[in-house]
């Protein structure tokens, strides 16, 4: 129970932390997004003496009612309103953090050091340390064995609170105090300085105490925080920023290419091939040739955040700006593959490559550096009045899922190829189906032998015009994959030499 009348943060911040990390459950929140909204709401209580129970009541009743009213009235014309307000997808931590490498590769070491005044290697090591710190404390707080608790206290005497301080961090990195201060200027925010709800994903400061609440969201939004600093440094309309964006796109493409080679070492993979058509010369980022398929990859690094779109019309504009050219590029290639002569070439030397595209299945995949969330499994169902349909829809992966699926391919290539084939068939044989809202859950369902009949039903030609939302239940496959990837990441994290 929270009853003491104090300045609000002194009591509530620990309660929220312990609740979110399941150390001690005391409140009525049932979704992660309720935690986000409630924490954001605390900015309104600076210098106010009020007990925690009253704050919870003041928050819960009107907020829940407002959302329910909006859903009931259905006046927003926002197909993803419920998902935006209730569904919180999470991804493996290691693959999430790897997005930062795209920024570093785009800038190079010299430019990174000039902009940030701390080394990228130290930045990543420091972020890893913060994640370890949270995990160690949470284990300590949950620990029932008094002997093990004492051992932790002896080893980490300054780390026995749910928050950490700069002095504690300085003690671990005594030669890097200036770098820590500079990093904190980017990744922390005072609880009463929130400007937008996403600010709760930063490390939150109150009275010189720092709290990291939402591990996955923190690691994901690090990318945006770092890129915001780059935009600030170059200037939003500068030529230097345009050059950075161009390099970012190339860095993403190269990173995906190398990752595919690593996952499919015995497979023929080509990059940056051109072909001529009635639309002029065209480029394809990556072609992966398997025994029975040509899998075509197109990468997009453009900014996209579905949570920033307020309605379907707004979403349409953001989607077309970020992905419209990619969809067109992939669709044009599909037409060339089926109707062209298969002659492609490398632009730098015009060396021709003859590829027999007509006798293998063509599968299109778009990889987005930013999460598409909720809509990536249903792009083919967009309102045709909003977005002009294409003949062949690509499988849409975000960069984190791309890396995750490639890790799974290293363990079982056949399963991943089976998923890609079935996923593409469902997208294009029955465009009225939404197969879940999480691509990893869709993958689990499509490769689970127990659901063979359900898959056949979904791809049956008789169901082509049936509008169907097929949900996989409880995110079972996503949880399983996250646990697998995170356990490997934690092993690496806690075995640092």
N, C-alpha and C positions, 0 to 999 in steps of 0.2 A: 504494500500500500504506500502511496505517495501522499503525505499529508502535511509535512512540515512547510510552514510559510517561509520561503527564502527567495532570493533572486532566482528566478526560474531555472537557469542552467545548472546551478549547483546540485540540484536533485535529479533533474530529468535526464541529463546527458548520460549518466551511468545506467539508468533504467533502460533507456533506448538501446544502448550498446549491448547490455546483457540480454535484452529481449531479442534483438536482431540476430545475434550470434548463438541464440539458444542456450545461453548459460543459465538464465533464469527467466522464465516467462511470467509476466505479470499483467500485460495489457490486452486489449481486444483486437489488435491489428491482425489481420489474416493474410494480407498480401504485402510484398516488399514495397509496393508503391504507396501504401498507406504510411509506412515508415518514412519514405522520402518526403511526402507532403507534410507530415506532422513535424518533422525536423525543420523543414523550410518555414513552417508556420511560427516557430519559436523566435524568429527575428522580430516579431511584434511585441515581445515581452521584455525588452530592455528596461532595466531599472524598475520593473514592476514586481511587487511582492504579492505572490498568489500561490496557492498550493497546487501540486501537480495533478491531483484528481480533478480539480476544477478546470485546468487547462485541457486535460484529456476530453472532458465532457464538452467543453466549448468547441473543441475541434471536431470530434467524432460525429456528433449529431448533425450539424449543418452540412458538413462536407459529404457525408454519405447520402443525405437527402438530396443535395444538389445534383450529384452524379446520377442518382436513380431517376430524378425528375427529367434530366436531359435524355436519358435512355428511353424513358416512358413516352416522352413527347416526340422523340425521333425527328427533331427539327433541324439537326445540324448538317444533314447530308454528308456525314463522315462515316464511311464504311468501316473505318478502323478505330472508331471512338472507344469501344469497349476494350480492345487490345491496348490502346494507348493508356487507358486509365487503370487497367487491372493486371495485364499480363507482363511479367518481367522475365525475359529470356536471359540466361547467362551462358557463358562460353568458357572453354579452358583458359586458365590464366596465362600459361606460357605462350600460347598462340596469340592471345590478345596483346601481350606485351610486344610481340614481334612486329606489330604494325609500326612501332617506333623506328624500326630499322629502315623503313622506307624513307622516313624523313632524313635520317642520318646519311644514308646512301645518296639521297638527292643533294644534300648540302656539301658533303665531304667534310673531313676532319677540320680543315683550316677555317672554313666558313662557319661550321658549328661553334668552334671555340671563339670566333669573333663575335657571334651573336649572343652566346650564353655565358661566356667566361667560366665555364666549368667543362671538364671533359665528358664526353658521352659515356665512356666506360665507367667513370665514377658515378654518373647519374644512374645508370642501370644497376650498378652494384648497390647504390643507396636505396633505390626502389625495392630491390630484392631484400635488402635488410629490413625495410619497413614491413614488408609482407611477412618475413620470418618473425619479426617482433610481435605482430598481431597474432599469428598462429601460435607462437610460444605462450603468450599471455593467456589466450583463450584455453589452451590445454591446461595451463596452470590453474586457471579459475575453475575449470571443470573437474580438476583432479581431486579424487577422494582420498588418495594415499598420502598421509601426512609426511611420511619420510620423503617421498618424491617432491612434495611441495617445499619442504625445507631445502632440499638439494637445489631446486630452482632458485629459491630466495638467496642461497649462498652464491650461486653462479651469476645471478642477474639481480643484484640487490636494488638497482635503480629502475627495475622494470616490473614492478609488482602492482602497477596501477593500469587501469584500462586505457589511460591516456599516457602520452609520453611528453617529455620536455626537451627543450634544446640542450640543456645541460646533460641530460642522459645521452642524447645522440652525439654530442661533442665528446663524451667520454669514450665512445666507440670509435670515433673518427677525429682524434685530437689535432691532426694536421690539416683538416678540411673544414674548419669552422666557417670560413668565408664562402666556400662552395655550398655548404648546407644552408647558409642564410640566403644565398641567391636562389637555390632550388626552392626553398620555402616561400620565397616571394612569388613563385609561380604556382605552386601546388597547394597552398593553404589559403584559408579565408576565415575572417572572424565571423562568428555565428550571427552577429547583428549587422553584417555587411552583405548578406545575401541579396542578389539582384534578380536571379532567376532560379528556378527549382533545381536545375542541374548543378548549381553551386554546392549542393549537399554532397556531391561526389568528390569534392576536394577534401583534403585534410582540414578538419574544422578546429579553429582555435578559440578558446575562451579562457581568459585570465592566464595566458601563457601556458595553457595546457592544450595539447594537440591530440585529436581523436580521428582515427581512420575507421569510418563506419562500414562502408560498402566496398569490399575488396575488389570485386570484379568491375564495378562501375568506375572505381578510381583508376584501375589500370587501363580501362577502355578510354576514359576521357583524358588521360595523360596526353594522348595523341593531339586532341584539340587544344589543350593548354599549351603544349609546345608549339603547335603550328600558329596559334594566336600570337605568340611572341615573335615568330618569324614575320608574320603579316605586319605587326607593329614596327618591327625593325626596318623592313623594306618600304612600308607605306602601301596602302591598299590598292592604289592605282599605278604603282610603279612598274617599270619595265623589268626590274630585278625580280619582282614577285612573279611576273609572268614567266620569266626564265625558270624560276624555282618550280612553278606548276608544271612546266614542260618536262623538267628533269624528274619530277615526282612521278609523272606518268611512265616515263622510260624506266625508272627504278622499279616500279611495281611490275612492269612487264618482264624485266630481266629477273627479278626475284621469283616470280611465278615460273618462269622458264627453268631456272636452276632447281627449283623445288620439284618440278615435274620430272626432271632428269634424275634427281635423287630418289624419287618414289617409283619411277619406271625406268630403271637403268638399262634394260635390254630392249627398250622400245624406241622406234624411230620418231624423234621429235624435231620439228623444224620451226624456226622463228623468223618473223619479218619477211614473209613471202608476199610477192605482189602478183596480181593478175590483171589482164585487160578485159574490159567489158564495154557495153554500150554507155556505161556511166563513167568511162575513163579508166585510169589505173587505180587499183584498190589494194589495200594492204590488209593482211591477216596477221594478228599478233603471234599466235602459236597453233601449230597443227600437230597433234599426237596421233600416230598411226598404230592401231592395234591389229590383231588378226582379222577382225571383222568390222572395224569401225575407223572412221576418221573423226577424232574429237577436236573440235575447233574452239579455241579459247580467245576471248576478247576481254581485255582488262580496262576498268574505268576507275580513276582515282578522284573523280569529281565529288565534291561535298554533297552529302545527302543525310537528312535527319527527319524521319517520318514524324517524330514528336513535335517538330516545328511547323508542321502543316495543320491548318485549322479545319479544313473541309476538303471534299473531293476535288473541287476545282483548283484549290491551292496545291494539293498533292499532285495533280496532273502537271502543273507547271514545273514543280520541283523535279518530278520524275523525268519529264521530257528533257529538261536542262541537263540532268545528270546522266541519263542513260539512252536518250532517244537516238543519238548517232550510233551507239553500240548495237542496238537492236537492228537498225537499218543495215549496218555493216555486215552483221551475221546473216541477216536475211538475204542480202545481195549475194553473199558467198554461196549460200545454199542453192540459189538459182543458177549460179555459175557452175557449181559442182555437178548439177543434174543436166545442164544444157550446154555447158562449155566444152572446150577441147582438153581441159585439164593441164594446160601449159601455164606454169607459174615461173617466177624468176626472182632473183635477188636484185634489189634496186642498185646496189653500189657497183656491180659489175655486169648486170644484165644476164648473168648465167642462168640458163633455163633449167627448170626441174619439171619433168613430166610425171604427173601423178594421176593414176587411174581412179578418179573420184567417183565414177559411175557404178562401180561394182562393190562398193562397201557402204555401209550405213553412215550417214552424216549426222553427227550430234553436235549441237551448238551449246556452249556454256559461256555465260558472262560472269566475270569475277569483279566484285565491287570492293574497293578499299574501305568503304563505310558500310555499316550494317544496313540492310534493306528492311529487316524486321517485319514480321507479320505478312507483308505483301509479297515476299520473294517466292512463296509457294502458290501465289494466285494471280500473277501478273497477267495471265491469259484471260482472266475474268474481268478485267477492267471494263467499266462502262464504255461501250463503243462510241457513245456520244462525247466522251472525254478524250479518249486516246484511240487513234486509228489503229485497228488490229494489223498484225503482220501474219504472214502465212505460216511461219514456223517460229515458235517461241523458244528462246534459249532456257536452259536450266540456269537459275540465278543463285549464285553463291556469294556470300560475303567473304572477305579475305580470311577471316578467322576460320570459317567452315572449310574453305579451300585447304588451308594448312592442316586442319584436323582430319579431313577426308584423306589427304595424302599420307598422313601418319597411319591411318587405318589401311591404306593401300599397301604400305610396307609390310603389314602383317598378313594381309590377304587380298591380293590383287584381284582375284576372280570375283570376290564379293563386291568390291567397289565397281568393277566394270558391269556386273549384273545390275547394281543399283542405278548406274548412269543410264543404261539402256532402258530400264523400266521407268525411270523418272522422266526421260524424254518422251517415251510413248504416252504416258499419262498426260503430260502437258499438251501434246499435240493430237492425240486421238480423241480425247474428250475434254474440250476446253471449258466445260462447265463445272469441272471438279476442282475443289480446293482440298489438297491433300495436306491437312494439318496447317499449322502456322510456323513450324520449326522444321528446317530441312533435315536435321539429324534424326528427328523422330520419323520423318518420311523415309529416310534411308533405312532405318531399323525395320520399319513395317515392310518395305519392298523386298528386303533380303531375308525376312523371317519365313521359313518354310511353312509355318503354321497358318500363314495368311495367303497362301497361293490362290485359293478360290476367290477370296475377296479382291485380289489383284485382277484376276480374270474378269470378275464382274465389273470392275471399274473401267477396264479397257474394252469391254464388250461394245461392239458397234451399235447395238440396240439402245445403249444408254447415252449416246452422243449428245442428246439435247436435254439430259436430266441435270438440273442444277443441284449439285451435291456438295456438302461440306463434310469431309470425312476426317474426323479427329482421332488421333492415336491415343489416347488416355494418359493423363498424369505425367507426360514427358519422360516416360520410362527409359527410352533409348538415349535421349539427351542426358539424363542423369547418369546413366551407365558410362557413356563416352566421356562426360566431364570428369567423373570419378577416376576413370582410367588415366586420362591425360594429366589430371591434377596430381594423382598419386606419383606419377613419374616426375612431374615438376617438383613436388615436395621432396622426393628423394634427392634430386639434384640440389635443391635449395639448402637442405640440411646436411649435405655432404661436401660443402665447399671447403677446399683445402686452404 
